[in-house]
Amino acid sequence: MKSALSRLRESRDSMSATEQAVSDYLLSHQGEAMELSIYQLAEKTFASPSTVIRMCQRIGFAGYKEFRQAVTCEVAVRRMNQGQERREITRSDSLDEIVDKVTYKNIMSLQDAKDLIDTDTLRTCVELLNEARTVLLFGLGASACAVRDLNLKLLRLNKPCVINGDWHTQLLQAKNATDQDMAIVVSCSGETAEVVQCAKALRENRTPIVAITRQKPSPVAELADYNLYTTDDGAASETETMSARMSQLNMVDILFAAYANSQCGCGADEMAQAGMDGPSRPRAVGMV
């Protein structure tokens, strides 16, 4: 079950303007907003109580009371861990402290990413994988790690893939794509100029685009047909950059496991293990 705040973020674009105003206020003032009655919240957002109720019902709650209870629990859990979550690695940290801090951030990143997953979108992405003639992979910098990992996994299932390490070749790859292919674009920020240019070329060729990117609006997310969201930590520190990469790799694993399961009708873990233990000869070899 997705968290209340995750559902609020995902549903924002389908809301009316007044509902969006309420949603934006709640997301920006999570702790403070939960202290407000429905009438106080409506007053602060220049909305009506009925608008607040409709917004809550839109994301699956009976009303504001049920929504507020769910968010209050989420905020409380966050506050319990807030001190540790914000602590960065310092030169004086022991090895045990470094282990604890990095592990904690990765766990929180994966939990946050899980809350952002839309299973209907994931199912559609798996269908695209099944139908695509060739999977074209795009990603630069740190995101290239996730792209290379997905390339290897798909080749183990004999799914034709194309991957190129430099941007110029990726752009040529995008310009030669067709509507029989599909593209998977991995970008943490969704704003890398070179990746955006590739996405625009794919769009012009009507190639279906699946983006693995952060939940915040970005050029890549807007150009994509479907978005699989990862956590957005702003990459303010090295440990947060590591957590973002972990979130990307986790999404790659989820997409691969779902695709593998659709291919053989057995458990995704079984299929993944079969691919790891005895990969068959791939039909297409990508450049790394």
PyRosetta script that sets phi, psi and omega in degrees:
from pyrosetta import init, pose_from_sequence

init()
pose = pose_from_sequence("MKSALSRLRESRDSMSATEQAVSDYLLSHQGEAMELSIYQLAEKTFASPSTVIRMCQRIGFAGYKEFRQAVTCEVAVRRMNQGQERREITRSDSLDEIVDKVTYKNIMSLQDAKDLIDTDTLRTCVELLNEARTVLLFGLGASACAVRDLNLKLLRLNKPCVINGDWHTQLLQAKNATDQDMAIVVSCSGETAEVVQCAKALRENRTPIVAITRQKPSPVAELADYNLYTTDDGAASETETMSARMSQLNMVDILFAAYANSQCGCGADEMAQAGMDGPSRPRAVGMV")
pose.set_psi(1, 127.9)
pose.set_omega(1, 179.4)
pose.set_phi(2, -71.5)
pose.set_psi(2, 152.1)
pose.set_omega(2, 178.2)
pose.set_phi(3, -69.6)
pose.set_psi(3, 159.6)
pose.set_omega(3, -179.0)
pose.set_phi(4, -61.4)
pose.set_psi(4, -41.4)
pose.set_omega(4, -178.3)
pose.set_phi(5, -69.2)
pose.set_psi(5, -35.3)
pose.set_omega(5, 176.8)
pose.set_phi(6, -64.9)
pose.set_psi(6, -42.7)
pose.set_omega(6, 177.9)
pose.set_phi(7, -63.7)
pose.set_psi(7, -36.0)
pose.set_omega(7, 179.2)
pose.set_phi(8, -64.8)
pose.set_psi(8, -43.5)
pose.set_omega(8, 179.6)
pose.set_phi(9, -63.9)
pose.set_psi(9, -45.8)
pose.set_omega(9, -175.5)
pose.set_phi(10, -67.7)
pose.set_psi(10, -31.0)
pose.set_omega(10, -175.4)
pose.set_phi(11, -90.5)
pose.set_psi(11, -2.7)
pose.set_omega(11, -172.7)
pose.set_phi(12, -56.6)
pose.set_psi(12, -44.8)
pose.set_omega(12, -175.0)
pose.set_phi(13, -64.0)
pose.set_psi(13, -23.5)
pose.set_omega(13, -179.0)
pose.set_phi(14, -91.5)
pose.set_psi(14, 1.0)
pose.set_omega(14, -177.7)
pose.set_phi(15, -87.3)
pose.set_psi(15, 161.1)
pose.set_omega(15, 172.6)
pose.set_phi(16, -72.8)
pose.set_psi(16, 169.2)
pose.set_omega(16, -177.9)
pose.set_phi(17, -60.9)
pose.set_psi(17, -41.3)
pose.set_omega(17, -179.7)
pose.set_phi(18, -70.5)
pose.set_psi(18, -37.0)
pose.set_omega(18, 176.7)
pose.set_phi(19, -65.5)
pose.set_psi(19, -37.4)
pose.set_omega(19, 177.4)
pose.set_phi(20, -63.1)
pose.set_psi(20, -37.3)
pose.set_omega(20, 178.4)
pose.set_phi(21, -63.2)
pose.set_psi(21, -41.5)
pose.set_omega(21, 177.2)
pose.set_phi(22, -65.5)
pose.set_psi(22, -45.2)
pose.set_omega(22, -179.9)
pose.set_phi(23, -60.2)
pose.set_psi(23, -45.9)
pose.set_omega(23, -179.1)
pose.set_phi(24, -62.2)
pose.set_psi(24, -39.2)
pose.set_omega(24, 179.3)
pose.set_phi(25, -66.3)
pose.set_psi(25, -43.1)
pose.set_omega(25, -179.2)
pose.set_phi(26, -63.6)
pose.set_psi(26, -40.5)
pose.set_omega(26, -179.3)
pose.set_phi(27, -71.4)
pose.set_psi(27, -29.6)
pose.set_omega(27, -178.8)
pose.set_phi(28, -86.5)
pose.set_psi(28, -22.9)
pose.set_omega(28, -177.2)
pose.set_phi(29, -131.7)
pose.set_psi(29, 57.2)
pose.set_omega(29, -170.6)
pose.set_phi(30, -58.3)
pose.set_psi(30, -51.5)
pose.set_omega(30, -178.4)
pose.set_phi(31, -68.4)
pose.set_psi(31, -47.4)
pose.set_omega(31, -178.5)
pose.set_phi(32, -63.3)
pose.set_psi(32, -41.2)
pose.set_omega(32, -176.0)
pose.set_phi(33, -64.2)
pose.set_psi(33, -32.0)
pose.set_omega(33, -177.7)
pose.set_phi(34, -71.8)
pose.set_psi(34, -9.3)
pose.set_omega(34, 175.4)
pose.set_phi(35, -87.0)
pose.set_psi(35, -8.1)
pose.set_omega(35, -174.6)
pose.set_phi(36, -92.1)
pose.set_psi(36, 145.2)
pose.set_omega(36, 171.1)
pose.set_phi(37, -76.4)
pose.set_psi(37, 169.9)
pose.set_omega(37, -179.5)
pose.set_phi(38, -62.8)
pose.set_psi(38, -32.6)
pose.set_omega(38, 179.6)
pose.set_phi(39, -72.8)
pose.set_psi(39, -39.7)
pose.set_omega(39, 177.6)
pose.set_phi(40, -65.8)
pose.set_psi(40, -41.3)
pose.set_omega(40, 178.3)
pose.set_phi(41, -63.9)
pose.set_psi(41, -42.8)
pose.set_omega(41, 178.7)
pose.set_phi(42, -61.4)
pose.set_psi(42, -40.2)
pose.set_omega(42, -179.9)
pose.set_phi(43, -65.6)
pose.set_psi(43, -42.8)
pose.set_omega(43, -178.1)
pose.set_phi(44, -67.7)
pose.set_psi(44, -28.4)
pose.set_omega(44, -177.1)
pose.set_phi(45, -104.0)
pose.set_psi(45, 8.5)
pose.set_omega(45, 179.3)
pose.set_phi(46, 56.1)
pose.set_psi(46, 39.7)
pose.set_omega(46, 178.6)
pose.set_phi(47, -121.7)
pose.set_psi(47, -178.4)
pose.set_omega(47, 177.2)
pose.set_phi(48, -108.4)
pose.set_psi(48, 156.9)
pose.set_omega(48, 176.1)
pose.set_phi(49, -55.7)
pose.set_psi(49, -35.4)
pose.set_omega(49, 179.7)
pose.set_phi(50, -65.7)
pose.set_psi(50, -33.4)
pose.set_omega(50, 176.7)
pose.set_phi(51, -65.1)
pose.set_psi(51, -41.9)
pose.set_omega(51, 178.5)
pose.set_phi(52, -61.4)
pose.set_psi(52, -43.4)
pose.set_omega(52, -180.0)
pose.set_phi(53, -64.1)
pose.set_psi(53, -43.5)
pose.set_omega(53, 179.4)
pose.set_phi(54, -61.7)
pose.set_psi(54, -39.9)
pose.set_omega(54, 178.6)
pose.set_phi(55, -62.3)
pose.set_psi(55, -43.3)
pose.set_omega(55, 179.2)
pose.set_phi(56, -64.5)
pose.set_psi(56, -41.6)
pose.set_omega(56, 179.4)
pose.set_phi(57, -67.8)
pose.set_psi(57, -32.2)
pose.set_omega(57, 179.4)
pose.set_phi(58, -60.3)
pose.set_psi(58, -32.0)
pose.set_omega(58, -177.8)
pose.set_phi(59, -103.1)
pose.set_psi(59, 16.9)
pose.set_omega(59, 169.2)
pose.set_phi(60, 99.4)
pose.set_psi(60, 11.6)
pose.set_omega(60, 178.4)
pose.set_phi(61, -105.8)
pose.set_psi(61, 153.0)
pose.set_omega(61, -179.5)
pose.set_phi(62, -67.1)
pose.set_psi(62, -33.0)
pose.set_omega(62, -178.6)
pose.set_phi(63, -175.3)
pose.set_psi(63, -170.2)
pose.set_omega(63, -175.9)
pose.set_phi(64, -66.9)
pose.set_psi(64, -36.4)
pose.set_omega(64, -178.2)
pose.set_phi(65, -60.3)
pose.set_psi(65, -47.3)
pose.set_omega(65, -179.8)
pose.set_phi(66, -66.1)
pose.set_psi(66, -40.9)
pose.set_omega(66, 178.1)
pose.set_phi(67, -62.2)
pose.set_psi(67, -45.4)
pose.set_omega(67, -178.2)
pose.set_phi(68, -63.1)
pose.set_psi(68, -38.9)
pose.set_omega(68, 178.3)
pose.set_phi(69, -62.4)
pose.set_psi(69, -42.4)
pose.set_omega(69, -179.4)
pose.set_phi(70, -64.9)
pose.set_psi(70, -44.8)
pose.set_omega(70, -178.7)
pose.set_phi(71, -68.6)
pose.set_psi(71, -38.3)
pose.set_omega(71, 178.9)
pose.set_phi(72, -58.4)
pose.set_psi(72, -41.9)
pose.set_omega(72, 177.5)
pose.set_phi(73, -64.1)
pose.set_psi(73, -43.7)
pose.set_omega(73, 179.5)
pose.set_phi(74, -60.6)
pose.set_psi(74, -47.1)
pose.set_omega(74, -178.4)
pose.set_phi(75, -64.1)
pose.set_psi(75, -38.4)
pose.set_omega(75, -179.9)
pose.set_phi(76, -62.9)
pose.set_psi(76, -43.2)
pose.set_omega(76, 178.9)
pose.set_phi(77, -63.8)
pose.set_psi(77, -41.6)
pose.set_omega(77, 178.8)
pose.set_phi(78, -61.6)
pose.set_psi(78, -43.3)
pose.set_omega(78, -177.9)
pose.set_phi(79, -66.4)
pose.set_psi(79, -32.0)
pose.set_omega(79, 178.6)
pose.set_phi(80, -61.8)
pose.set_psi(80, -33.9)
pose.set_omega(80, -176.7)
pose.set_phi(81, -102.6)
pose.set_psi(81, 2.5)
pose.set_omega(81, -171.1)
pose.set_phi(82, -61.0)
pose.set_psi(82, -41.3)
pose.set_omega(82, -178.3)
pose.set_phi(83, -60.9)
pose.set_psi(83, -45.7)
pose.set_omega(83, -179.8)
pose.set_phi(84, -71.4)
pose.set_psi(84, -37.2)
pose.set_omega(84, -176.4)
pose.set_phi(85, -62.1)
pose.set_psi(85, -35.7)
pose.set_omega(85, -174.9)
pose.set_phi(86, -89.7)
pose.set_psi(86, -7.3)
pose.set_omega(86, -179.6)
pose.set_phi(87, -74.2)
pose.set_psi(87, 128.4)
pose.set_omega(87, 178.8)
pose.set_phi(88, -100.7)
pose.set_psi(88, 162.5)
pose.set_omega(88, 177.6)
pose.set_phi(89, -70.0)
pose.set_psi(89, 132.5)
pose.set_omega(89, 178.4)
pose.set_phi(90, -119.5)
pose.set_psi(90, 164.9)
pose.set_omega(90, -178.1)
pose.set_phi(91, -63.7)
pose.set_psi(91, -24.0)
pose.set_omega(91, -177.6)
pose.set_phi(92, -86.9)
pose.set_psi(92, -4.1)
pose.set_omega(92, -177.7)
pose.set_phi(93, -65.8)
pose.set_psi(93, 142.1)
pose.set_omega(93, 172.2)
pose.set_phi(94, -79.9)
pose.set_psi(94, 169.1)
pose.set_omega(94, 177.6)
pose.set_phi(95, -61.9)
pose.set_psi(95, -37.5)
pose.set_omega(95, 178.1)
pose.set_phi(96, -62.3)
pose.set_psi(96, -40.5)
pose.set_omega(96, 179.8)
pose.set_phi(97, -67.4)
pose.set_psi(97, -38.7)
pose.set_omega(97, 177.7)
pose.set_phi(98, -63.6)
pose.set_psi(98, -44.5)
pose.set_omega(98, 178.1)
pose.set_phi(99, -58.4)
pose.set_psi(99, -46.4)
pose.set_omega(99, -178.3)
pose.set_phi(100, -63.2)
pose.set_psi(100, -44.9)
pose.set_omega(100, -175.4)
pose.set_phi(101, -68.0)
pose.set_psi(101, -46.0)
pose.set_omega(101, -179.3)
pose.set_phi(102, -66.0)
pose.set_psi(102, -44.2)
pose.set_omega(102, -179.9)
pose.set_phi(103, -62.7)
pose.set_psi(103, -42.2)
pose.set_omega(103, -179.2)
pose.set_phi(104, -61.9)
pose.set_psi(104, -45.9)
pose.set_omega(104, -179.2)
pose.set_phi(105, -63.0)
pose.set_psi(105, -38.8)
pose.set_omega(105, 178.6)
pose.set_phi(106, -66.2)
pose.set_psi(106, -41.4)
pose.set_omega(106, 178.7)
pose.set_phi(107, -62.0)
pose.set_psi(107, -45.3)
pose.set_omega(107, 179.8)
pose.set_phi(108, -64.8)
pose.set_psi(108, -37.2)
pose.set_omega(108, 179.1)
pose.set_phi(109, -63.6)
pose.set_psi(109, -43.5)
pose.set_omega(109, -179.8)
pose.set_phi(110, -67.3)
pose.set_psi(110, -39.0)
pose.set_omega(110, 178.9)
pose.set_phi(111, -65.4)
pose.set_psi(111, -43.1)
pose.set_omega(111, 178.2)
pose.set_phi(112, -63.0)
pose.set_psi(112, -40.6)
pose.set_omega(112, -179.9)
pose.set_phi(113, -65.1)
pose.set_psi(113, -38.2)
pose.set_omega(113, 178.5)
pose.set_phi(114, -59.8)
pose.set_psi(114, -39.7)
pose.set_omega(114, -179.2)
pose.set_phi(115, -67.5)
pose.set_psi(115, -19.7)
pose.set_omega(115, -177.2)
pose.set_phi(116, -90.6)
pose.set_psi(116, -9.4)
pose.set_omega(116, -175.2)
pose.set_phi(117, -71.9)
pose.set_psi(117, 128.7)
pose.set_omega(117, 173.2)
pose.set_phi(118, -104.6)
pose.set_psi(118, 111.8)
pose.set_omega(118, -173.6)
pose.set_phi(119, -66.1)
pose.set_psi(119, -29.9)
pose.set_omega(119, 177.3)
pose.set_phi(120, -66.0)
pose.set_psi(120, -42.2)
pose.set_omega(120, 177.3)
pose.set_phi(121, -65.1)
pose.set_psi(121, -42.7)
pose.set_omega(121, 178.4)
pose.set_phi(122, -59.9)
pose.set_psi(122, -42.2)
pose.set_omega(122, 179.6)
pose.set_phi(123, -62.5)
pose.set_psi(123, -41.0)
pose.set_omega(123, 178.4)
pose.set_phi(124, -65.0)
pose.set_psi(124, -38.8)
pose.set_omega(124, 178.9)
pose.set_phi(125, -64.2)
pose.set_psi(125, -38.0)
pose.set_omega(125, 177.2)
pose.set_phi(126, -65.2)
pose.set_psi(126, -40.4)
pose.set_omega(126, 177.7)
pose.set_phi(127, -63.0)
pose.set_psi(127, -39.4)
pose.set_omega(127, 176.7)
pose.set_phi(128, -62.5)
pose.set_psi(128, -41.4)
pose.set_omega(128, 177.6)
pose.set_phi(129, -60.6)
pose.set_psi(129, -40.8)
pose.set_omega(129, 179.8)
pose.set_phi(130, -65.6)
pose.set_psi(130, -35.6)
pose.set_omega(130, -173.9)
pose.set_phi(131, -89.1)
pose.set_psi(131, -22.1)
pose.set_omega(131, -172.7)
pose.set_phi(132, -69.7)
pose.set_psi(132, 139.5)
pose.set_omega(132, 174.6)
pose.set_phi(133, -67.9)
pose.set_psi(133, -46.8)
pose.set_omega(133, -179.9)
pose.set_phi(134, -141.4)
pose.set_psi(134, 142.1)
pose.set_omega(134, 176.4)
pose.set_phi(135, -99.0)
pose.set_psi(135, 120.3)
pose.set_omega(135, 179.1)
pose.set_phi(136, -99.8)
pose.set_psi(136, 127.6)
pose.set_omega(136, -173.7)
pose.set_phi(137, -111.9)
pose.set_psi(137, 136.5)
pose.set_omega(137, -177.0)
pose.set_phi(138, -134.3)
pose.set_psi(138, 136.3)
pose.set_omega(138, 176.7)
pose.set_phi(139, 173.8)
pose.set_psi(139, 141.6)
pose.set_omega(139, -178.4)
pose.set_phi(140, -127.5)
pose.set_psi(140, 162.3)
pose.set_omega(140, 176.8)
pose.set_phi(141, 62.7)
pose.set_psi(141, -135.6)
pose.set_omega(141, -179.0)
pose.set_phi(142, -64.1)
pose.set_psi(142, -30.2)
pose.set_omega(142, -179.6)
pose.set_phi(143, -68.1)
pose.set_psi(143, -18.6)
pose.set_omega(143, 179.0)
pose.set_phi(144, -63.7)
pose.set_psi(144, -25.9)
pose.set_omega(144, 177.9)
pose.set_phi(145, -60.1)
pose.set_psi(145, -46.8)
pose.set_omega(145, 179.9)
pose.set_phi(146, -67.0)
pose.set_psi(146, -37.6)
pose.set_omega(146, -180.0)
pose.set_phi(147, -64.3)
pose.set_psi(147, -45.2)
pose.set_omega(147, 179.5)
pose.set_phi(148, -65.0)
pose.set_psi(148, -37.6)
pose.set_omega(148, 179.1)
pose.set_phi(149, -63.9)
pose.set_psi(149, -44.3)
pose.set_omega(149, 179.3)
pose.set_phi(150, -65.8)
pose.set_psi(150, -38.7)
pose.set_omega(150, 177.8)
pose.set_phi(151, -57.1)
pose.set_psi(151, -48.6)
pose.set_omega(151, -179.6)
pose.set_phi(152, -62.6)
pose.set_psi(152, -42.4)
pose.set_omega(152, -178.8)
pose.set_phi(153, -63.8)
pose.set_psi(153, -45.5)
pose.set_omega(153, -177.8)
pose.set_phi(154, -68.2)
pose.set_psi(154, -36.1)
pose.set_omega(154, 177.7)
pose.set_phi(155, -63.8)
pose.set_psi(155, -30.4)
pose.set_omega(155, 177.7)
pose.set_phi(156, -67.1)
pose.set_psi(156, -19.5)
pose.set_omega(156, 175.7)
pose.set_phi(157, -102.4)
pose.set_psi(157, 16.4)
pose.set_omega(157, 178.4)
pose.set_phi(158, 62.0)
pose.set_psi(158, 28.2)
pose.set_omega(158, 176.5)
pose.set_phi(159, -91.2)
pose.set_psi(159, 118.0)
pose.set_omega(159, -179.3)
pose.set_phi(160, -59.0)
pose.set_psi(160, 127.5)
pose.set_omega(160, -179.4)
pose.set_phi(161, -132.0)
pose.set_psi(161, 154.6)
pose.set_omega(161, 172.8)
pose.set_phi(162, -132.0)
pose.set_psi(162, 128.6)
pose.set_omega(162, 177.8)
pose.set_phi(163, -140.5)
pose.set_psi(163, 138.1)
pose.set_omega(163, 178.5)
pose.set_phi(164, -131.8)
pose.set_psi(164, 141.8)
pose.set_omega(164, -173.6)
pose.set_phi(165, -79.4)
pose.set_psi(165, -29.4)
pose.set_omega(165, -176.6)
pose.set_phi(166, -103.2)
pose.set_psi(166, 154.9)
pose.set_omega(166, -173.5)
pose.set_phi(167, -66.8)
pose.set_psi(167, -39.8)
pose.set_omega(167, -177.1)
pose.set_phi(168, -60.4)
pose.set_psi(168, -41.5)
pose.set_omega(168, 178.7)
pose.set_phi(169, -70.4)
pose.set_psi(169, -35.1)
pose.set_omega(169, 176.0)
pose.set_phi(170, -62.6)
pose.set_psi(170, -39.0)
pose.set_omega(170, 179.4)
pose.set_phi(171, -66.0)
pose.set_psi(171, -42.2)
pose.set_omega(171, 175.6)
pose.set_phi(172, -62.3)
pose.set_psi(172, -39.1)
pose.set_omega(172, 177.2)
pose.set_phi(173, -59.2)
pose.set_psi(173, -42.8)
pose.set_omega(173, -179.9)
pose.set_phi(174, -68.2)
pose.set_psi(174, -39.7)
pose.set_omega(174, -177.9)
pose.set_phi(175, -69.5)
pose.set_psi(175, -22.0)
pose.set_omega(175, 179.5)
pose.set_phi(176, -100.0)
pose.set_psi(176, 5.5)
pose.set_omega(176, 179.9)
pose.set_phi(177, -72.3)
pose.set_psi(177, 158.5)
pose.set_omega(177, 178.4)
pose.set_phi(178, -128.9)
pose.set_psi(178, 175.8)
pose.set_omega(178, 178.8)
pose.set_phi(179, -76.8)
pose.set_psi(179, -3.3)
pose.set_omega(179, 174.5)
pose.set_phi(180, -86.9)
pose.set_psi(180, -13.9)
pose.set_omega(180, 178.1)
pose.set_phi(181, -95.0)
pose.set_psi(181, 177.6)
pose.set_omega(181, 167.0)
pose.set_phi(182, -138.8)
pose.set_psi(182, 151.9)
pose.set_omega(182, -179.8)
pose.set_phi(183, -117.0)
pose.set_psi(183, 138.5)
pose.set_omega(183, 172.1)
pose.set_phi(184, -117.4)
pose.set_psi(184, 115.8)
pose.set_omega(184, -176.0)
pose.set_phi(185, -109.9)
pose.set_psi(185, 122.9)
pose.set_omega(185, -179.5)
pose.set_phi(186, -111.1)
pose.set_psi(186, 121.7)
pose.set_omega(186, 179.6)
pose.set_phi(187, -153.4)
pose.set_psi(187, 120.9)
pose.set_omega(187, -178.0)
pose.set_phi(188, -62.5)
pose.set_psi(188, -50.2)
pose.set_omega(188, -177.7)
pose.set_phi(189, -83.1)
pose.set_psi(189, -30.2)
pose.set_omega(189, -173.8)
pose.set_phi(190, 75.4)
pose.set_psi(190, 10.5)
pose.set_omega(190, -174.7)
pose.set_phi(191, -123.1)
pose.set_psi(191, -0.5)
pose.set_omega(191, 180.0)
pose.set_phi(192, -60.2)
pose.set_psi(192, 122.0)
pose.set_omega(192, -171.1)
pose.set_phi(193, -57.8)
pose.set_psi(193, -42.0)
pose.set_omega(193, -178.2)
pose.set_phi(194, -65.5)
pose.set_psi(194, -39.8)
pose.set_omega(194, 179.4)
pose.set_phi(195, -69.0)
pose.set_psi(195, -39.0)
pose.set_omega(195, 177.5)
pose.set_phi(196, -61.1)
pose.set_psi(196, -40.3)
pose.set_omega(196, 179.3)
pose.set_phi(197, -63.9)
pose.set_psi(197, -39.5)
pose.set_omega(197, 176.1)
pose.set_phi(198, -63.2)
pose.set_psi(198, -42.8)
pose.set_omega(198, -179.2)
pose.set_phi(199, -63.5)
pose.set_psi(199, -37.7)
pose.set_omega(199, 177.9)
pose.set_phi(200, -64.4)
pose.set_psi(200, -41.2)
pose.set_omega(200, 178.4)
pose.set_phi(201, -64.6)
pose.set_psi(201, -40.1)
pose.set_omega(201, 177.3)
pose.set_phi(202, -62.8)
pose.set_psi(202, -41.4)
pose.set_omega(202, -179.8)
pose.set_phi(203, -61.8)
pose.set_psi(203, -40.9)
pose.set_omega(203, 179.8)
pose.set_phi(204, -63.7)
pose.set_psi(204, -31.6)
pose.set_omega(204, 180.0)
pose.set_phi(205, -89.5)
pose.set_psi(205, 4.3)
pose.set_omega(205, 179.5)
pose.set_phi(206, 59.1)
pose.set_psi(206, 33.6)
pose.set_omega(206, 175.7)
pose.set_phi(207, -83.6)
pose.set_psi(207, 125.2)
pose.set_omega(207, 178.4)
pose.set_phi(208, -57.6)
pose.set_psi(208, 133.5)
pose.set_omega(208, -176.2)
pose.set_phi(209, -118.8)
pose.set_psi(209, 126.6)
pose.set_omega(209, 170.4)
pose.set_phi(210, -110.6)
pose.set_psi(210, 122.9)
pose.set_omega(210, 179.9)
pose.set_phi(211, -106.6)
pose.set_psi(211, 133.6)
pose.set_omega(211, 170.6)
pose.set_phi(212, -106.8)
pose.set_psi(212, 103.1)
pose.set_omega(212, -171.1)
pose.set_phi(213, -153.8)
pose.set_psi(213, 175.4)
pose.set_omega(213, -178.7)
pose.set_phi(214, -70.2)
pose.set_psi(214, 162.9)
pose.set_omega(214, -172.5)
pose.set_phi(215, -74.5)
pose.set_psi(215, -22.2)
pose.set_omega(215, -178.4)
pose.set_phi(216, -69.2)
pose.set_psi(216, 151.6)
pose.set_omega(216, 178.7)
pose.set_phi(217, -57.5)
pose.set_psi(217, 140.4)
pose.set_omega(217, 180.0)
pose.set_phi(218, -157.3)
pose.set_psi(218, 162.1)
pose.set_omega(218, 178.0)
pose.set_phi(219, -58.6)
pose.set_psi(219, -41.1)
pose.set_omega(219, -179.9)
pose.set_phi(220, -64.3)
pose.set_psi(220, -44.0)
pose.set_omega(220, 179.8)
pose.set_phi(221, -62.5)
pose.set_psi(221, -36.7)
pose.set_omega(221, -179.8)
pose.set_phi(222, -71.5)
pose.set_psi(222, -34.1)
pose.set_omega(222, -179.7)
pose.set_phi(223, -77.9)
pose.set_psi(223, -24.2)
pose.set_omega(223, -176.8)
pose.set_phi(224, -73.6)
pose.set_psi(224, 151.2)
pose.set_omega(224, 173.6)
pose.set_phi(225, -79.9)
pose.set_psi(225, -34.2)
pose.set_omega(225, -179.2)
pose.set_phi(226, -140.7)
pose.set_psi(226, 141.9)
pose.set_omega(226, -179.3)
pose.set_phi(227, -120.7)
pose.set_psi(227, 130.1)
pose.set_omega(227, 170.5)
pose.set_phi(228, -108.7)
pose.set_psi(228, 110.7)
pose.set_omega(228, -168.4)
pose.set_phi(229, -85.9)
pose.set_psi(229, 142.5)
pose.set_omega(229, 171.3)
pose.set_phi(230, -112.9)
pose.set_psi(230, 170.7)
pose.set_omega(230, -177.5)
pose.set_phi(231, -70.4)
pose.set_psi(231, 149.2)
pose.set_omega(231, 179.5)
pose.set_phi(232, -113.8)
pose.set_psi(232, 107.8)
pose.set_omega(232, 179.4)
pose.set_phi(233, -111.7)
pose.set_psi(233, 1.9)
pose.set_omega(233, 178.3)
pose.set_phi(234, 74.7)
pose.set_psi(234, -3.6)
pose.set_omega(234, 179.9)
pose.set_phi(235, 49.4)
pose.set_psi(235, 44.7)
pose.set_omega(235, -177.5)
pose.set_phi(236, -75.4)
pose.set_psi(236, -17.5)
pose.set_omega(236, -179.4)
pose.set_phi(237, -145.9)
pose.set_psi(237, 168.4)
pose.set_omega(237, -178.9)
pose.set_phi(238, -64.3)
pose.set_psi(238, -38.4)
pose.set_omega(238, 179.7)
pose.set_phi(239, -67.4)
pose.set_psi(239, -34.0)
pose.set_omega(239, 177.6)
pose.set_phi(240, -70.5)
pose.set_psi(240, -33.9)
pose.set_omega(240, 174.8)
pose.set_phi(241, -63.0)
pose.set_psi(241, -40.8)
pose.set_omega(241, 176.9)
pose.set_phi(242, -63.0)
pose.set_psi(242, -39.8)
pose.set_omega(242, 179.8)
pose.set_phi(243, -65.5)
pose.set_psi(243, -38.0)
pose.set_omega(243, 177.9)
pose.set_phi(244, -64.3)
pose.set_psi(244, -40.8)
pose.set_omega(244, 177.9)
pose.set_phi(245, -64.3)
pose.set_psi(245, -40.8)
pose.set_omega(245, 177.4)
pose.set_phi(246, -59.4)
pose.set_psi(246, -40.3)
pose.set_omega(246, 179.4)
pose.set_phi(247, -64.3)
pose.set_psi(247, -40.4)
pose.set_omega(247, 177.8)
pose.set_phi(248, -63.6)
pose.set_psi(248, -46.6)
pose.set_omega(248, -179.0)
pose.set_phi(249, -63.9)
pose.set_psi(249, -36.0)
pose.set_omega(249, 177.3)
pose.set_phi(250, -64.5)
pose.set_psi(250, -41.0)
pose.set_omega(250, 178.5)
pose.set_phi(251, -66.1)
pose.set_psi(251, -38.1)
pose.set_omega(251, 175.9)
pose.set_phi(252, -60.4)
pose.set_psi(252, -44.0)
pose.set_omega(252, 179.0)
pose.set_phi(253, -62.1)
pose.set_psi(253, -41.7)
pose.set_omega(253, -179.9)
pose.set_phi(254, -64.2)
pose.set_psi(254, -46.3)
pose.set_omega(254, -180.0)
pose.set_phi(255, -62.3)
pose.set_psi(255, -44.6)
pose.set_omega(255, 179.7)
pose.set_phi(256, -63.9)
pose.set_psi(256, -46.0)
pose.set_omega(256, -178.4)
pose.set_phi(257, -61.8)
pose.set_psi(257, -40.8)
pose.set_omega(257, 179.1)
pose.set_phi(258, -66.1)
pose.set_psi(258, -40.5)
pose.set_omega(258, 178.2)
pose.set_phi(259, -66.6)
pose.set_psi(259, -44.9)
pose.set_omega(259, 179.5)
pose.set_phi(260, -59.8)
pose.set_psi(260, -41.6)
pose.set_omega(260, 179.8)
pose.set_phi(261, -63.2)
pose.set_psi(261, -36.9)
pose.set_omega(261, 179.6)
pose.set_phi(262, -72.1)
pose.set_psi(262, -23.1)
pose.set_omega(262, -177.0)
pose.set_phi(263, -77.9)
pose.set_psi(263, -38.9)
pose.set_omega(263, -170.5)
pose.set_phi(264, -116.5)
pose.set_psi(264, -11.5)
pose.set_omega(264, 179.4)
pose.set_phi(265, 76.2)
pose.set_psi(265, 4.0)
pose.set_omega(265, 177.0)
pose.set_phi(266, -105.3)
pose.set_psi(266, -176.4)
pose.set_omega(266, -179.9)
pose.set_phi(267, -64.5)
pose.set_psi(267, 143.6)
pose.set_omega(267, -179.1)
pose.set_phi(268, -60.9)
pose.set_psi(268, -36.7)
pose.set_omega(268, 179.9)
pose.set_phi(269, -64.7)
pose.set_psi(269, -39.1)
pose.set_omega(269, 178.3)
pose.set_phi(270, -63.5)
pose.set_psi(270, -43.2)
pose.set_omega(270, -178.4)
pose.set_phi(271, -67.4)
pose.set_psi(271, -41.6)
pose.set_omega(271, 179.0)
pose.set_phi(272, -62.2)
pose.set_psi(272, -41.0)
pose.set_omega(272, 179.9)
pose.set_phi(273, -67.0)
pose.set_psi(273, -38.3)
pose.set_omega(273, 178.1)
pose.set_phi(274, -62.7)
pose.set_psi(274, -39.2)
pose.set_omega(274, 178.3)
pose.set_phi(275, -67.7)
pose.set_psi(275, -35.7)
pose.set_omega(275, -179.8)
pose.set_phi(276, -71.3)
pose.set_psi(276, -38.7)
pose.set_omega(276, -173.4)
pose.set_phi(277, -81.8)
pose.set_psi(277, -35.0)
pose.set_omega(277, -175.9)
pose.set_phi(278, -147.0)
pose.set_psi(278, 72.1)
pose.set_omega(278, -178.4)
pose.set_phi(279, -64.6)
pose.set_psi(279, 133.9)
pose.set_omega(279, 176.7)
pose.set_phi(280, -83.2)
pose.set_psi(280, 169.7)
pose.set_omega(280, -175.4)
pose.set_phi(281, -67.7)
pose.set_psi(281, 123.7)
pose.set_omega(281, -179.7)
pose.set_phi(282, -70.7)
pose.set_psi(282, 150.5)
pose.set_omega(282, 178.8)
pose.set_phi(283, -87.8)
pose.set_psi(283, -16.0)
pose.set_omega(283, 178.4)
pose.set_phi(284, -142.2)
pose.set_psi(284, 139.7)
pose.set_omega(284, -178.3)
pose.set_phi(285, -115.5)
pose.set_psi(285, 126.2)
pose.set_omega(285, -179.6)
pose.set_phi(286, -96.1)
pose.set_psi(286, 154.6)
pose.set_omega(286, 176.4)
pose.set_phi(287, -88.6)
pose.set_psi(287, 135.3)
pose.set_omega(287, -179.7)
pose.set_phi(288, -110.1)
pose.dump_pdb("model.pdb")
